[in-house]
Amino acid sequence: MSDLTRFSTLLYQVMGRLDHLQKSVDSLRRPAAVDKEYLNLEQAASFICRSKKTVYGLVNSGSIPHSKTGKRLVFNRQELKDWIEASRRKTVQEELASAEQEMISRKTPRLTK
């Protein structure tokens, strides 16, 4: 194999690697699929960390916000965020602070004579 042939082969390999790196960089620059406003079933299941079967069950029971376009289920990202936030449980500290605030607001002021 001549030096010119080896050089051409190496150059071809380097160009292939550069092309691969460029595609990787381009994919990092593009907004991720997670930034989509609407999600399909698989994306919604991934977004709420549940299986597709579980999401189907939530849809069937009317527990999760969704829309249907024809036979396809569509989920609004913000509605899913709001749905998750609405089911958030308070921490012990938050419960104590809430109870303390409620007790303070229930106290009736004493009348001074």
N, C-alpha and C positions, 0 to 999 in steps of 0.2 A: 504494500500500500504506500503510495507516494505521500510526501509531506503535504502536498496540496489537497489530496483526498482526505487525509486525517484532519487537516485544518477545516475543510468544508464540513466534515462530519461533526467536529466539535462546535463549530459555529452554529450549525443547525440545532444541536442539542441546547446550546446556550440560548438561542433565540426562542426555542420551545419553552424553556424554563422562564425566560423573561415574560413571554406571553401569559404563562400560567400565573406568575406573580402579578402582572397587570390586571388580570381578571379578578384575582383575589382582592387587590386594592380597590378596584372599581366596586366590587360587591360590598366592601366595608363602607364606601362613601355613600352608596344608595341608602335611602331610608329603609329600615327593616320592615318586613311584612307585619311586624307587631304594631306599626304605626297606622295601619289601615283603620278606617272608621267602622267598616262592617266586616264581620268575620263569618266564615262558613262553619259548619258543625265541627270539623276537625280542629280548626283554629280556636274556636270558642272552648272546646274541651281542653285544649292545651292551655289556653289563657286562664281558665279557672282550676286547672290541675285536676281534672276529672276525666274519666273514660267517656267515650262516645255513648256507650250504653247508659251511663249515669245521666248524661245530658239529655238523652232521649226521654228518660224517666222524668226528669225535671220539666221538660217541655210538656209531656203528657199530663202531668199533674198541674200544669200552669204555674209552677213555682219560679220559673226563670223567664226574664223578658226576652222575647223573640218575635220574629216576623217570618212569614212564609212568602216566597216568590215562586208561585207554581207549587212544585213539590219540594222545593229546596228551603231549608231552614236558614235564616239569616239572623245574626246577632249584632247589635250595636255595641261597640266597645265601651262607650261611656255608660250605657245602661247596665252592662255587666259589672263595671267598676262600682256603680252606685248600688247595685244589688249585693255585691260582696260587702261593701261598706255598711249597708243596712243590717246585715246579719252579723256584724262584728260584735264580739262580746267585750264588755269593759274589763279592765284589769282590776285587781283587788284595790289598788290605790285609787283608781277612778271611782269605784263603787263607794269607798269610804269618803272621798271628797264630795261625792254627790249626796250621800246620806247626811254628811255634816252640813252641807249647804241647805238641804231641805229642813233639817232641824233648826237651823238659824232662822230661816224664813218663816217657820211656824211659830216661833216664840212671839208671844204678844208682849208689847211693851208694858212695863209696870206703871201704874198711875202714882204719881208722887203727891203727897199730901202737904 
